[in-house]
Amino acid sequence: MTLLSTLIGGVMGTGVHMFANSVQKVPLSRKPWCHVGYFFFGMYAANYCSKWETALLKEINQARASQGQSPMVGSTVLLPGYNFLKKDE
């Protein structure tokens, strides 16, 4: 999941720079080094958000466990629908 979110973040970062160039009505490839910079910044931001989400989920489950509640539904796996593919042992 982290690799996919990292690549999506990189594409979004590049897209932000290309959108900013199109709004300014300048060529999309103006300052091509900024495409690379925004790509890496988008990768970092998406990776950070993915790790932050996992940390928050762990904190929530710990708080729920201390109150005697069950963990959040689907919190064992971050991929939706994955729990349906698991076979009961």
ZIKA-V50745 format. One record per residue. N is the residue number from 0. RES is the residue in one letter. PHI is phi as a letter, one per 30 degrees, with the letter a starting at -180 (none if undefined). PSI is psi in whole degrees, 0 to 359 (NA if undefined). D_LAST is the distance of its C-alpha to the last C-alpha in Angstrom with 1 decimal. Layout:
BEGIN
n->N res->RES phi->PHI psi->PSI d_last->D_LAST
n->N res->RES phi->PHI psi->PSI d_last->D_LAST
END
This chain:
BEGIN
n->0 res->M phi->none psi->325 d_last->25.2
n->1 res->T phi->d psi->321 d_last->28.0
n->2 res->L phi->d psi->316 d_last->29.7
n->3 res->L phi->d psi->315 d_last->29.8
n->4 res->S phi->d psi->327 d_last->31.2
n->5 res->T phi->d psi->315 d_last->33.7
n->6 res->L phi->d psi->320 d_last->35.0
n->7 res->I phi->d psi->319 d_last->35.3
n->8 res->G phi->d psi->320 d_last->37.1
n->9 res->G phi->d psi->318 d_last->39.4
n->10 res->V phi->d psi->321 d_last->40.3
n->11 res->M phi->d psi->321 d_last->40.9
n->12 res->G phi->d psi->316 d_last->43.2
n->13 res->T phi->d psi->321 d_last->45.2
n->14 res->G phi->d psi->324 d_last->45.3
n->15 res->V phi->d psi->317 d_last->46.8
n->16 res->H phi->d psi->319 d_last->49.5
n->17 res->M phi->d psi->323 d_last->50.3
n->18 res->F phi->d psi->319 d_last->50.5
n->19 res->A phi->d psi->321 d_last->52.8
n->20 res->N phi->d psi->322 d_last->55.0
n->21 res->S phi->d psi->326 d_last->55.1
n->22 res->V phi->d psi->324 d_last->56.1
n->23 res->Q phi->d psi->356 d_last->58.9
n->24 res->K phi->h psi->43 d_last->60.0
n->25 res->V phi->c psi->163 d_last->59.9
n->26 res->P phi->e psi->143 d_last->58.4
n->27 res->L phi->d psi->331 d_last->54.6
n->28 res->S phi->c psi->17 d_last->54.9
n->29 res->R phi->d psi->134 d_last->57.4
n->30 res->K phi->h psi->69 d_last->56.3
n->31 res->P phi->d psi->338 d_last->53.5
n->32 res->W phi->d psi->335 d_last->52.5
n->33 res->C phi->d psi->330 d_last->51.4
n->34 res->H phi->e psi->316 d_last->48.8
n->35 res->V phi->d psi->317 d_last->47.3
n->36 res->G phi->d psi->314 d_last->47.6
n->37 res->Y phi->d psi->327 d_last->46.0
n->38 res->F phi->d psi->312 d_last->43.2
n->39 res->F phi->d psi->324 d_last->42.4
n->40 res->F phi->d psi->319 d_last->42.9
n->41 res->G phi->d psi->321 d_last->40.5
n->42 res->M phi->d psi->315 d_last->37.9
n->43 res->Y phi->d psi->316 d_last->38.3
n->44 res->A phi->d psi->317 d_last->38.2
n->45 res->A phi->d psi->321 d_last->35.0
n->46 res->N phi->d psi->319 d_last->33.3
n->47 res->Y phi->d psi->316 d_last->34.6
n->48 res->C phi->d psi->322 d_last->33.4
n->49 res->S phi->d psi->316 d_last->29.9
n->50 res->K phi->d psi->324 d_last->29.8
n->51 res->W phi->d psi->319 d_last->31.5
n->52 res->E phi->d psi->319 d_last->29.1
n->53 res->T phi->d psi->318 d_last->26.2
n->54 res->A phi->d psi->318 d_last->28.3
n->55 res->L phi->d psi->322 d_last->29.1
n->56 res->L phi->d psi->320 d_last->25.6
n->57 res->K phi->d psi->318 d_last->24.8
n->58 res->E phi->d psi->318 d_last->28.0
n->59 res->I phi->d psi->317 d_last->27.2
n->60 res->N phi->d psi->325 d_last->23.8
n->61 res->Q phi->d psi->318 d_last->25.6
n->62 res->A phi->d psi->320 d_last->28.3
n->63 res->R phi->d psi->323 d_last->25.9
n->64 res->A phi->d psi->323 d_last->24.1
n->65 res->S phi->d psi->336 d_last->27.6
n->66 res->Q phi->c psi->0 d_last->28.5
n->67 res->G phi->i psi->15 d_last->25.5
n->68 res->Q phi->c psi->161 d_last->24.0
n->69 res->S phi->d psi->160 d_last->20.6
n->70 res->P phi->d psi->162 d_last->20.2
n->71 res->M phi->d psi->146 d_last->21.5
n->72 res->V phi->d psi->130 d_last->19.3
n->73 res->G phi->i psi->13 d_last->18.0
n->74 res->S phi->d psi->351 d_last->19.3
n->75 res->T phi->d psi->332 d_last->16.4
n->76 res->V phi->b psi->133 d_last->17.3
n->77 res->L phi->d psi->350 d_last->20.9
n->78 res->L phi->d psi->121 d_last->20.4
n->79 res->P phi->d psi->139 d_last->20.6
n->80 res->G phi->i psi->353 d_last->18.3
n->81 res->Y phi->d psi->329 d_last->15.7
n->82 res->N phi->d psi->333 d_last->13.2
n->83 res->F phi->d psi->337 d_last->13.5
n->84 res->L phi->d psi->345 d_last->12.5
n->85 res->K phi->d psi->141 d_last->9.1
n->86 res->K phi->c psi->135 d_last->6.3
n->87 res->D phi->d psi->136 d_last->3.8
n->88 res->E phi->c psi->NA d_last->0.0
END
